[in-house]
Amino acid sequence: MGQQATPVRTARLGKAVGPAPAPVCGAVLLLPDGQEVSTRPPSPVRPLSLIRSLGRALARAGRAEGLAVHRVRYRYRGWNGGEAHLAADAEWAAEEVVRRYGDVPVCLVGVDMGGRAALRSGGHEAVNSVVALAPWLPEDDVAAPAEPVKQLMGRRVLIAHGTNDERTDPELSFRYAARAKKANREVCRFEVHSDGHALHGHRSEVLALTCDFVLGALFGHPVSRPVEDALAAPPPIGLRMPLAAGFGRSLRR
């Protein structure tokens, strides 16, 4: 018997989080986590997961601006090497936003392997900003090309990572951010001290940081002073910016 073929599936957009705005003036695409290699269907998103919390917070914060928030439903659970399935699905989703809503700015917000997908597909012409939280990034390998960064030119980029993350290495996201900063000054990175991969310990601060950044990138709102300082500071300062406890309680608008 021949080798069984990988099943063909299609990516989809989940329904808009919260009440659908009219008109839509900007969109966020939520990219959940995944695995390095797998052609199985994606895992269900857990009720208390970071990606669900992000969806609710962003939909609420951006409702008055006409922000549509959708979760991307991948074809497969895995990145799968050169196929980069999750990044391809993110690019498809950006095209779908253009088809549905027209020429509106898009922010990709990814967690774990979804963070890698957001960074890799950030070069899509509809995308003006990228958020990668606790992103999974490959180890440095002299025999393989480095994870690309040039696609992020002209985009505003936020990376945030827990310093105690035992699943995805925060040092790898720092090195990636340092390379990206050389190609694009609009890159910042925050360190969530003492927090782990799920960012449970400082969940409210991470949500506030993401909302502040996204509304600034999509709609031109003034961002908070810490984000402003992180974007302006040279490496390594702007790439190791500590996320202060209580961030978001008194954001400057």
Backbone as CSV, one residue per row, in Angstrom:
resi,resn,N_x,N_y,N_z,CA_x,CA_y,CA_z,C_x,C_y,C_z
1,MET,0.831,-1.194,0.000,0.000,0.000,0.000,0.875,1.257,0.000
2,GLY,0.416,2.292,-0.736,1.178,3.533,-0.793,1.013,4.329,0.481
3,GLN,1.857,5.356,0.606,1.809,6.221,1.777,0.505,7.027,1.783
4,GLN,-0.103,7.102,2.946,-1.361,7.823,3.059,-1.130,9.324,2.886
5,ALA,-1.926,9.963,2.044,-1.764,11.390,1.778,-2.252,12.210,2.966
6,THR,-1.611,13.373,3.163,-2.059,14.296,4.193,-3.414,14.862,3.804
7,PRO,-4.403,14.838,4.710,-5.725,15.349,4.339,-5.667,16.832,3.998
8,VAL,-6.443,17.208,2.989,-6.482,18.609,2.567,-7.574,19.320,3.355
9,ARG,-7.216,20.401,4.004,-8.176,21.181,4.768,-8.058,22.637,4.354
10,THR,-9.003,23.436,4.792,-8.964,24.864,4.503,-8.976,25.641,5.813
11,ALA,-8.254,26.751,5.823,-8.281,27.645,6.978,-9.610,28.392,7.007
12,ARG,-9.980,28.890,8.177,-11.236,29.632,8.319,-11.049,30.758,9.317
13,LEU,-11.928,31.745,9.243,-12.016,32.769,10.271,-13.166,32.437,11.201
14,GLY,-12.902,32.512,12.489,-13.997,32.377,13.438,-14.885,33.614,13.376
15,LYS,-16.062,33.501,13.924,-16.963,34.652,13.928,-16.357,35.774,14.760
16,ALA,-16.762,36.998,14.468,-16.227,38.152,15.173,-16.464,38.012,16.672
17,VAL,-15.454,38.379,17.467,-15.589,38.365,18.919,-16.429,39.569,19.337
18,GLY,-17.483,39.313,20.103,-18.350,40.398,20.542,-19.241,40.886,19.420
19,PRO,-19.971,41.968,19.655,-20.855,42.524,18.618,-20.057,42.961,17.398
20,ALA,-20.519,42.611,16.208,-19.820,42.981,14.981,-19.965,44.483,14.748
21,PRO,-18.852,45.203,14.593,-18.945,46.652,14.382,-19.412,46.984,12.971
22,ALA,-20.019,48.135,12.828,-20.430,48.615,11.505,-20.261,50.129,11.491
23,PRO,-19.401,50.679,10.639,-18.543,49.930,9.720,-17.294,49.397,10.417
24,VAL,-16.619,48.448,9.759,-15.333,47.947,10.237,-14.233,48.861,9.733
25,CYS,-13.426,49.378,10.653,-12.350,50.311,10.302,-10.963,49.730,10.553
26,GLY,-10.892,48.549,11.128,-9.624,47.877,11.397,-9.908,46.473,11.871
27,ALA,-8.915,45.600,11.794,-9.135,44.202,12.172,-7.937,43.641,12.910
28,VAL,-8.222,42.783,13.869,-7.202,41.985,14.551,-7.439,40.528,14.201
29,LEU,-6.382,39.839,13.839,-6.433,38.397,13.603,-5.677,37.708,14.723
30,LEU,-6.378,36.875,15.483,-5.795,36.150,16.600,-5.255,34.809,16.117
31,LEU,-3.983,34.559,16.399,-3.306,33.350,15.937,-2.931,32.500,17.148
32,PRO,-3.667,31.411,17.396,-3.405,30.570,18.577,-2.093,29.805,18.458
33,ASP,-1.783,29.059,19.522,-0.554,28.275,19.521,-0.701,27.056,18.632
34,GLY,0.360,26.308,18.506,0.355,25.112,17.669,1.518,24.229,18.061
35,GLN,1.929,23.355,17.152,3.041,22.451,17.395,4.070,22.602,16.282
36,GLU,5.255,22.094,16.547,6.315,22.191,15.540,5.988,21.324,14.326
37,VAL,5.522,20.105,14.577,5.180,19.196,13.477,3.887,18.463,13.824
38,SER,2.879,18.610,12.979,1.641,17.850,13.137,0.713,18.180,11.976
39,THR,0.115,17.132,11.396,-0.916,17.346,10.381,-2.294,16.990,10.925
40,ARG,-2.401,16.910,12.230,-3.704,16.674,12.854,-4.500,17.972,12.876
41,PRO,-5.802,17.894,13.079,-6.599,19.119,13.202,-6.150,19.938,14.406
42,PRO,-6.348,21.245,14.377,-5.942,22.083,15.505,-6.650,21.697,16.797
43,SER,-5.964,21.934,17.905,-6.575,21.679,19.209,-7.624,22.742,19.513
44,PRO,-8.666,22.392,20.255,-9.638,23.410,20.678,-8.958,24.450,21.565
45,VAL,-9.402,25.687,21.469,-8.871,26.740,22.311,-9.530,26.657,23.678
46,ARG,-8.722,26.586,24.734,-9.246,26.417,26.084,-9.969,27.675,26.560
47,PRO,-11.013,27.523,27.369,-11.815,28.678,27.800,-11.013,29.766,28.496
48,LEU,-9.974,29.401,29.270,-9.204,30.396,30.019,-7.874,30.717,29.351
49,SER,-7.739,30.392,28.080,-6.474,30.619,27.390,-6.221,32.099,27.160
50,LEU,-4.956,32.427,26.960,-4.575,33.812,26.705,-5.222,34.338,25.432
51,ILE,-5.343,33.507,24.408,-5.888,33.981,23.128,-7.360,34.376,23.288
52,ARG,-8.114,33.661,24.108,-9.507,34.048,24.358,-9.583,35.351,25.136
53,SER,-8.720,35.491,26.140,-8.701,36.727,26.916,-8.342,37.916,26.035
54,LEU,-7.396,37.720,25.138,-7.019,38.783,24.211,-8.187,39.185,23.327
55,GLY,-8.902,38.201,22.810,-10.031,38.501,21.938,-11.075,39.355,22.631
56,ARG,-11.430,38.970,23.852,-12.434,39.736,24.583,-11.954,41.151,24.887
57,ALA,-10.693,41.262,25.343,-10.160,42.581,25.716,-10.052,43.503,24.507
58,LEU,-9.580,42.986,23.394,-9.414,43.816,22.200,-10.759,44.226,21.618
59,ALA,-11.719,43.300,21.584,-13.040,43.636,21.048,-13.685,44.731,21.882
60,ARG,-13.540,44.636,23.186,-14.123,45.643,24.076,-13.421,46.993,23.904
61,ALA,-12.083,46.973,23.869,-11.327,48.224,23.780,-11.517,48.920,22.436
62,GLY,-11.712,48.139,21.371,-11.786,48.726,20.034,-13.171,48.872,19.464
63,ARG,-14.193,48.585,20.260,-15.565,48.601,19.735,-15.938,49.966,19.149
64,ALA,-15.603,51.038,19.864,-15.983,52.376,19.398,-15.233,52.782,18.138
65,GLU,-14.097,52.133,17.883,-13.283,52.464,16.711,-13.670,51.654,15.482
66,GLY,-14.556,50.686,15.625,-14.915,49.828,14.503,-13.943,48.680,14.310
67,LEU,-13.436,48.127,15.430,-12.464,47.039,15.363,-13.163,45.691,15.295
68,ALA,-12.838,44.909,14.271,-13.317,43.533,14.146,-12.207,42.594,14.597
69,VAL,-12.537,41.666,15.487,-11.558,40.726,16.026,-11.986,39.308,15.653
70,HIS,-11.110,38.591,14.975,-11.403,37.223,14.537,-10.260,36.297,14.929
71,ARG,-10.600,35.090,15.341,-9.584,34.063,15.548,-9.416,33.263,14.264
72,VAL,-8.170,33.006,13.903,-7.874,32.196,12.722,-7.934,30.723,13.106
73,ARG,-8.667,29.954,12.338,-8.758,28.510,12.545,-7.858,27.830,11.504
74,TYR,-6.727,27.342,11.980,-5.726,26.766,11.090,-6.223,25.493,10.419
75,ARG,-5.541,25.156,9.317,-5.803,23.866,8.673,-5.233,22.711,9.489
76,TYR,-4.016,22.897,9.983,-3.301,21.837,10.692,-2.773,22.385,12.006
77,ARG,-2.451,21.481,12.894,-1.940,21.861,14.203,-0.485,22.309,14.131
78,GLY,0.257,21.823,13.130,1.696,22.033,13.101,2.172,23.100,12.137
79,TRP,3.389,23.609,12.431,4.097,24.515,11.529,4.576,23.753,10.314
80,ASN,5.187,22.586,10.561,5.544,21.616,9.527,6.630,22.111,8.581
81,GLY,7.747,22.475,9.182,8.952,22.783,8.427,8.764,23.851,7.378
82,GLY,9.280,23.578,6.184,9.204,24.546,5.098,7.795,24.849,4.626
83,GLU,6.833,24.010,4.989,5.447,24.304,4.627,4.922,25.540,5.366
84,ALA,5.420,25.752,6.577,5.018,26.906,7.393,3.499,27.113,7.333
85,HIS,2.765,26.046,7.619,1.318,26.077,7.438,0.641,27.195,8.228
86,LEU,1.086,27.436,9.457,0.413,28.440,10.277,0.616,29.847,9.712
87,ALA,1.796,30.116,9.189,2.048,31.420,8.567,1.237,31.574,7.286
88,ALA,1.150,30.506,6.510,0.346,30.559,5.282,-1.119,30.817,5.608
89,ASP,-1.604,30.216,6.688,-2.996,30.441,7.078,-3.209,31.871,7.567
90,ALA,-2.209,32.442,8.220,-2.313,33.841,8.654,-2.377,34.775,7.438
91,GLU,-1.590,34.489,6.429,-1.628,35.309,5.211,-2.985,35.157,4.514
92,TRP,-3.493,33.932,4.467,-4.826,33.742,3.885,-5.868,34.566,4.644
93,ALA,-5.763,34.567,5.975,-6.732,35.296,6.796,-6.663,36.798,6.528
94,ALA,-5.457,37.325,6.327,-5.339,38.748,5.991,-6.023,39.042,4.659
95,GLU,-5.883,38.141,3.705,-6.581,38.304,2.425,-8.098,38.259,2.624
96,GLU,-8.538,37.387,3.510,-9.969,37.265,3.761,-10.525,38.530,4.409
97,VAL,-9.751,39.159,5.275,-10.173,40.431,5.865,-10.364,41.486,4.772
98,VAL,-9.417,41.546,3.842,-9.540,42.507,2.737,-10.786,42.211,1.908
99,ARG,-11.038,40.920,1.669,-12.217,40.549,0.880,-13.507,40.952,1.591
100,ARG,-13.545,40.755,2.900,-14.774,41.040,3.648,-14.966,42.527,3.927
101,TYR,-13.877,43.189,4.316,-14.021,44.532,4.877,-13.389,45.637,4.039
102,GLY,-12.674,45.263,2.991,-12.027,46.280,2.174,-10.657,46.653,2.709
103,ASP,-10.210,47.836,2.353,-8.849,48.281,2.654,-8.777,48.832,4.074
104,VAL,-8.743,47.929,5.064,-8.624,48.341,6.460,-7.301,47.809,7.006
105,PRO,-6.698,48.510,7.978,-5.436,48.014,8.549,-5.668,46.777,9.400
106,VAL,-4.685,45.887,9.385,-4.781,44.615,10.092,-3.614,44.486,11.059
107,CYS,-3.907,44.012,12.267,-2.873,43.652,13.233,-2.944,42.150,13.475
108,LEU,-1.813,41.486,13.380,-1.711,40.061,13.688,-1.271,39.913,15.136
109,VAL,-2.029,39.167,15.918,-1.720,38.958,17.335,-1.589,37.458,17.567
110,GLY,-0.383,37.003,17.845,-0.144,35.576,17.968,0.483,35.187,19.293
111,VAL,0.197,33.970,19.727,0.712,33.409,20.972,1.457,32.123,20.655
112,ASP,2.670,31.958,21.252,3.433,30.726,21.093,3.777,30.535,19.610
113,MET,3.419,29.402,19.012,3.688,29.188,17.597,2.900,30.171,16.736
114,GLY,1.760,30.638,17.254,1.024,31.691,16.562,1.801,32.995,16.533
115,GLY,2.660,33.217,17.527,3.528,34.383,17.502,4.531,34.309,16.363
116,ARG,5.084,33.127,16.145,5.980,32.953,15.000,5.227,33.188,13.700
117,ALA,3.999,32.675,13.608,3.193,32.869,12.400,2.921,34.350,12.159
118,ALA,2.626,35.089,13.232,2.363,36.522,13.093,3.598,37.249,12.567
119,LEU,4.758,36.942,13.139,5.994,37.597,12.707,6.344,37.220,11.267
120,ARG,6.207,35.957,10.919,6.590,35.493,9.579,5.676,36.086,8.508
121,SER,4.379,36.221,8.794,3.426,36.687,7.780,3.141,38.181,7.872
122,GLY,3.917,38.886,8.689,3.682,40.308,8.877,3.932,41.155,7.652
123,GLY,4.533,40.598,6.626,4.796,41.361,5.417,3.604,41.505,4.494
124,HIS,2.484,40.873,4.806,1.299,41.027,3.957,0.938,42.497,3.863
125,GLU,0.541,42.951,2.680,0.332,44.381,2.448,-0.780,44.977,3.300
126,ALA,-1.720,44.162,3.780,-2.792,44.686,4.625,-2.361,44.852,6.077
127,VAL,-1.262,44.223,6.459,-0.821,44.212,7.855,0.017,45.450,8.148
128,ASN,-0.344,46.183,9.194,0.483,47.323,9.584,1.131,47.134,10.948
129,SER,0.788,46.022,11.647,1.352,45.820,12.982,1.270,44.353,13.366
130,VAL,2.161,43.974,14.298,2.271,42.579,14.733,2.513,42.555,16.240
131,VAL,1.817,41.656,16.930,2.054,41.393,18.348,2.366,39.909,18.496
132,ALA,3.506,39.592,19.122,3.893,38.203,19.358,4.128,38.024,20.854
133,LEU,3.293,37.215,21.491,3.382,36.977,22.924,3.950,35.586,23.179
134,ALA,5.040,35.542,23.959,5.728,34.272,24.235,5.936,33.484,22.949
135,PRO,6.507,34.112,21.910,6.575,33.429,20.614,7.525,32.236,20.622
136,TRP,7.112,31.180,19.930,8.006,30.049,19.672,8.876,30.433,18.493
137,LEU,10.189,30.401,18.692,11.130,30.708,17.619,12.193,29.626,17.586
138,PRO,12.705,29.294,16.397,13.660,28.195,16.302,15.011,28.545,16.913
139,GLU,15.691,27.524,17.362,17.050,27.698,17.876,17.970,28.190,16.761
140,ASP,18.995,28.938,17.142,19.993,29.370,16.170,20.698,28.143,15.594
141,ASP,20.853,28.134,14.274,21.453,26.987,13.593,22.282,27.515,12.433
142,VAL,23.602,27.325,12.517,24.480,27.854,11.469,24.229,27.172,10.134
143,ALA,23.602,25.990,10.165,23.353,25.254,8.919,22.033,25.637,8.269
144,ALA,21.228,26.460,8.952,19.915,26.831,8.418,19.786,28.352,8.384
145,PRO,19.009,28.873,7.451,18.816,30.328,7.405,18.157,30.826,8.692
146,ALA,18.535,32.019,9.110,17.930,32.612,10.296,16.468,32.953,10.019
147,GLU,15.664,32.971,11.063,14.267,33.361,10.929,14.212,34.763,10.311
148,PRO,13.450,34.953,9.221,13.490,36.234,8.500,12.890,37.380,9.301
149,VAL,13.396,38.599,9.040,12.885,39.801,9.705,12.553,40.913,8.720
150,LYS,13.044,40.834,7.491,12.858,41.953,6.557,11.400,42.187,6.201
151,GLN,10.554,41.157,6.338,9.138,41.326,6.027,8.456,42.286,6.995
152,LEU,9.109,42.591,8.110,8.519,43.467,9.117,8.826,44.948,8.877
153,MET,9.576,45.251,7.874,9.878,46.652,7.574,8.579,47.409,7.310
154,GLY,8.439,48.582,7.942,7.247,49.396,7.768,6.098,49.001,8.671
155,ARG,6.289,47.967,9.501,5.261,47.548,10.452,5.686,47.953,11.865
156,ARG,4.706,48.131,12.743,5.001,48.345,14.151,4.897,46.999,14.851
157,VAL,5.913,46.652,15.645,6.029,45.293,16.184,6.207,45.331,17.697
158,LEU,5.425,44.504,18.382,5.545,44.315,19.826,5.768,42.840,20.120
159,ILE,6.793,42.552,20.902,7.036,41.209,21.423,7.023,41.310,22.941
160,ALA,6.363,40.364,23.604,6.384,40.294,25.065,6.621,38.855,25.476
161,HIS,7.448,38.672,26.517,7.847,37.311,26.892,8.065,37.250,28.397
162,GLY,7.558,36.193,29.035,7.825,35.955,30.442,9.255,35.502,30.660
163,THR,9.909,36.049,31.664,11.316,35.707,31.891,11.485,34.292,32.430
164,ASN,10.426,33.710,32.985,10.492,32.339,33.500,9.836,31.324,32.566
165,ASP,9.683,31.688,31.311,9.046,30.798,30.341,9.924,29.565,30.122
166,GLU,9.369,28.396,30.402,10.108,27.146,30.232,9.711,26.394,28.973
167,ARG,8.773,26.957,28.208,8.338,26.304,26.974,8.943,26.963,25.744
168,THR,8.940,28.277,25.712,9.584,29.002,24.614,10.643,29.918,25.221
169,ASP,11.818,29.920,24.631,12.977,30.573,25.221,12.906,32.093,25.029
170,PRO,12.830,32.873,26.125,12.777,34.326,25.970,14.041,34.904,25.354
171,GLU,15.167,34.233,25.512,16.400,34.752,24.915,16.331,34.697,23.394
172,LEU,15.641,33.700,22.849,15.501,33.618,21.394,14.637,34.762,20.862
173,SER,13.605,35.140,21.611,12.788,36.269,21.143,13.557,37.575,21.265
174,PHE,14.446,37.676,22.248,15.297,38.870,22.339,16.238,38.955,21.141
175,ARG,16.873,37.853,20.797,17.794,37.862,19.652,17.052,38.184,18.361
176,TYR,15.859,37.628,18.225,15.056,37.926,17.032,14.722,39.412,16.995
177,ALA,14.289,39.962,18.120,13.932,41.376,18.177,15.136,42.260,17.854
178,ALA,16.316,41.862,18.306,17.522,42.648,18.025,17.814,42.678,16.527
179,ARG,17.621,41.552,15.856,17.828,41.543,14.403,16.744,42.348,13.690
180,ALA,15.500,42.207,14.164,14.405,42.946,13.537,14.573,44.446,13.710
181,LYS,15.106,44.862,14.850,15.288,46.288,15.132,16.280,46.920,14.163
182,LYS,17.219,46.147,13.657,18.186,46.668,12.680,17.517,46.969,11.349
183,ALA,16.453,46.226,11.024,15.734,46.443,9.764,14.567,47.400,9.923
184,ASN,14.129,47.604,11.158,12.904,48.366,11.387,12.969,48.982,12.783
185,ARG,13.000,50.284,12.872,13.099,50.952,14.178,11.837,50.784,15.012
186,GLU,10.709,50.457,14.375,9.425,50.379,15.082,9.217,49.008,15.716
187,VAL,10.212,48.537,16.448,10.156,47.243,17.132,10.425,47.470,18.610
188,CYS,9.596,46.886,19.458,9.854,46.931,20.897,9.571,45.564,21.499
189,ARG,10.144,45.341,22.663,9.970,44.049,23.350,9.907,44.307,24.844
190,PHE,8.921,43.672,25.492,8.746,43.799,26.932,9.023,42.470,27.608
191,GLU,9.651,42.535,28.777,9.907,41.344,29.580,8.953,41.337,30.766
192,VAL,8.247,40.224,30.917,7.277,40.068,31.998,7.978,39.279,33.098
193,HIS,8.556,40.003,34.043,9.436,39.373,35.026,8.689,38.404,35.929
194,SER,9.314,37.254,36.111,8.858,36.161,36.982,7.642,35.424,36.433
195,ASP,7.189,35.753,35.224,6.009,35.074,34.685,6.417,33.944,33.748
196,GLY,5.512,32.975,33.593,5.773,31.814,32.756,5.149,31.936,31.387
197,HIS,5.028,30.797,30.707,4.609,30.806,29.310,3.191,31.324,29.121
198,ALA,2.272,30.959,29.997,0.874,31.352,29.838,0.605,32.778,30.292
199,LEU,1.603,33.409,30.926,1.478,34.793,31.381,0.275,34.967,32.308
200,HIS,0.059,33.979,33.172,-1.050,34.059,34.125,-0.796,35.108,35.199
201,GLY,0.457,35.216,35.641,0.759,36.077,36.769,0.511,37.549,36.513
202,HIS,0.675,37.962,35.270,0.493,39.370,34.910,-0.449,39.484,33.710
203,ARG,-1.494,38.680,33.730,-2.421,38.628,32.597,-3.046,39.996,32.328
204,SER,-3.491,40.705,33.353,-4.151,41.991,33.137,-3.199,43.009,32.526
205,GLU,-1.938,42.997,32.946,-0.961,43.926,32.377,-0.664,43.596,30.915
206,VAL,-0.572,42.303,30.604,-0.313,41.896,29.218,-1.480,42.296,28.317
207,LEU,-2.696,42.118,28.794,-3.865,42.515,28.006,-3.884,44.025,27.794
208,ALA,-3.587,44.787,28.847,-3.580,46.248,28.728,-2.488,46.705,27.760
209,LEU,-1.305,46.093,27.842,-0.207,46.430,26.933,-0.608,46.163,25.489
210,THR,-1.211,45.012,25.242,-1.602,44.650,23.881,-2.660,45.605,23.345
211,CYS,-3.660,45.908,24.135,-4.717,46.826,23.682,-4.144,48.205,23.396
212,ASP,-3.289,48.691,24.281,-2.665,50.001,24.088,-1.893,50.048,22.774
213,PHE,-1.103,49.011,22.533,-0.282,48.952,21.326,-1.144,48.836,20.074
214,VAL,-2.141,47.954,20.106,-2.966,47.703,18.918,-3.784,48.933,18.538
215,LEU,-4.414,49.585,19.507,-5.203,50.775,19.188,-4.320,51.900,18.668
216,GLY,-3.106,51.982,19.162,-2.184,52.972,18.628,-1.776,52.668,17.199
217,ALA,-1.477,51.384,16.926,-1.016,51.004,15.586,-2.124,51.097,14.547
218,LEU,-3.336,50.655,14.901,-4.419,50.597,13.915,-5.124,51.935,13.727
219,PHE,-5.276,52.697,14.804,-6.129,53.885,14.746,-5.408,55.184,15.093
220,GLY,-4.098,55.103,15.293,-3.341,56.324,15.539,-3.507,56.909,16.920
221,HIS,-4.021,56.137,17.882,-4.106,56.634,19.256,-2.692,56.855,19.803
222,PRO,-2.496,57.866,20.644,-1.215,57.962,21.341,-1.024,56.754,22.248
223,VAL,0.135,56.153,22.188,0.400,54.991,23.028,0.884,55.449,24.392
224,SER,0.896,54.538,25.348,1.360,54.841,26.691,2.845,55.187,26.678
225,ARG,3.280,55.852,27.708,4.682,56.272,27.777,5.652,55.096,27.732
226,PRO,5.385,53.982,28.437,6.325,52.855,28.340,6.481,52.321,26.919
227,VAL,5.393,52.227,26.165,5.483,51.753,24.784,6.227,52.778,23.928
228,GLU,5.921,54.041,24.126,6.603,55.105,23.395,8.105,55.053,23.652
229,ASP,8.468,54.887,24.922,9.893,54.826,25.281,10.558,53.586,24.708
230,ALA,9.863,52.446,24.746,10.440,51.204,24.237,10.686,51.277,22.735
231,LEU,9.763,51.884,22.005,9.937,52.024,20.555,11.097,52.959,20.226
232,ALA,11.281,53.987,21.050,12.305,54.999,20.764,13.691,54.590,21.232
233,ALA,13.766,53.745,22.249,15.058,53.418,22.851,15.888,52.510,21.948
234,PRO,17.206,52.699,21.950,18.075,51.806,21.168,18.201,50.461,21.866
235,PRO,18.601,49.438,21.122,18.858,48.145,21.754,20.039,48.274,22.728
236,PRO,20.067,47.521,23.803,19.053,46.535,24.203,17.920,47.114,25.062
237,ILE,17.978,48.411,25.369,17.033,48.978,26.342,15.595,48.775,25.894
238,GLY,15.294,49.138,24.645,13.925,49.028,24.167,13.472,47.621,23.875
239,LEU,14.390,46.668,24.026,14.044,45.265,23.780,14.040,44.437,25.064
240,ARG,14.373,45.079,26.179,14.293,44.428,27.492,13.510,45.317,28.458
241,MET,12.484,45.964,27.933,11.684,46.876,28.743,10.848,46.075,29.732
242,PRO,10.975,46.328,31.037,10.155,45.581,31.995,8.703,46.025,31.933
243,LEU,7.798,45.066,31.964,6.374,45.378,32.027,6.020,45.584,33.493
244,ALA,5.701,46.814,33.844,5.493,47.157,35.255,4.205,46.558,35.776
245,ALA,4.246,46.131,37.042,3.023,45.681,37.698,2.024,46.828,37.738
246,GLY,0.779,46.519,37.411,-0.243,47.554,37.398,-0.333,48.334,36.099
247,PHE,0.457,47.936,35.094,0.389,48.628,33.808,-1.061,48.636,33.300
248,GLY,-1.512,49.768,32.821,-2.845,49.869,32.269,-3.845,50.545,33.176
249,ARG,-3.506,50.719,34.441,-4.464,51.338,35.354,-4.638,52.823,35.101
250,SER,-3.596,53.446,34.561,-3.701,54.890,34.314,-3.016,55.246,32.995
251,LEU,-3.447,54.585,31.912,-2.826,54.819,30.614,-3.074,56.227,30.145
252,ARG,-2.044,56.824,29.571,-2.186,58.147,28.992,-2.753,57.999,27.598
253,ARG,-3.797,58.722,27.305,-4.396,58.699,25.980,-4.274,60.081,25.386
